[in-house]
Amino acid sequence: MLMTERCALLAVSEEDYESILMLYIDEDVRKYLDGTVDEISFSFRFQMMLESNHYWTVRLIETNEFIGLVCLDTGHDRINTEIGYQFLPTFWGKGYAKEVIEKVIEYGFHSLELTTIVAETPTLNERACRLLKRVGMKFEKTMKRFGSDQSMFSIHKGLGTG
């Protein structure tokens, strides 16, 4: 378990299926993530989350309410570790994502001894691009993937949050 000032990050468990499914079927959450996902596809993804040690549900400490999901996983380049996150829209703009991402980056650098963490987001998702910059990530490049322009960001241990 990881803790921030307001959030508890808990390893994904079988009991989290319905909560995490809410993220994958929410049109606002999935707007820049290639759309909503049917339950069969989600079941496959959820099984992968269970098998990983680096997928966490995000819950408010005060109420234990589920607010999102964060992970460290193999990046699209199959070399770097990528941070990914999704939060329910009700909790957008309140600083939770920044708080959680900073903690996961810290964990990646100090506990997993990573030297670089990347993030990729659609360039059109301006909020996500601003957030990644606010947590100390630097814009690296734009590339085409998933049929649209993607912005790649990175942070290196010893720079920014590391």
Secondary structure as GFF3:
##gff-version 3
##sequence-region A 1 162
A	DSSP	beta_strand	2	3	.	.	.	ID=ss1
A	DSSP	beta_strand	7	11	.	.	.	ID=ss2
A	DSSP	three_ten_helix	14	16	.	.	.	ID=ss3
A	DSSP	alpha_helix	17	25	.	.	.	ID=ss4
A	DSSP	alpha_helix	39	51	.	.	.	ID=ss5
A	DSSP	beta_strand	55	60	.	.	.	ID=ss6
A	DSSP	beta_strand	66	74	.	.	.	ID=ss7
A	DSSP	beta_strand	81	87	.	.	.	ID=ss8
A	DSSP	three_ten_helix	89	91	.	.	.	ID=ss9
A	DSSP	alpha_helix	96	110	.	.	.	ID=ss10
A	DSSP	beta_strand	116	122	.	.	.	ID=ss11
A	DSSP	alpha_helix	126	134	.	.	.	ID=ss12
A	DSSP	beta_strand	138	145	.	.	.	ID=ss13
A	DSSP	beta_strand	148	156	.	.	.	ID=ss14
###
